[in-house]
Amino acid sequence: MRLQEQFVQAQADSKNLPERPDNMTLLKIYGLYKQASAGDATGERPGFTDMVGRAKFDAWDGFKSVSEDDAMQQYVDLIEELKDE
């Protein structure tokens, strides 16, 4: 299966995990997804009053310079790991 197909499958699988991941893992999933699908973080970092938006932006920005393919592979691997827990 091609990486793109695995990525799409992992997106579907992420909605049916056996248990909800902790917030740090959810942010990692979000950051990897955004890096894989949109590349490096763009736009302004949300202000301190938008804590959720800021955390999501920081999670995405934490993967800056990771190639889209590498981010896809890490996303797929993480979802597979979470499925097996």
Secondary structure, 3 states (H helix, E strand, C coil): CCHHHHHHHHHHHHCCCCCCCCHHHHHHHHHHHHHHHHCCCCCCCCCCCCHHHHHHHHHHHCCCCCCHHHHHHHHHHHHHHHHCC
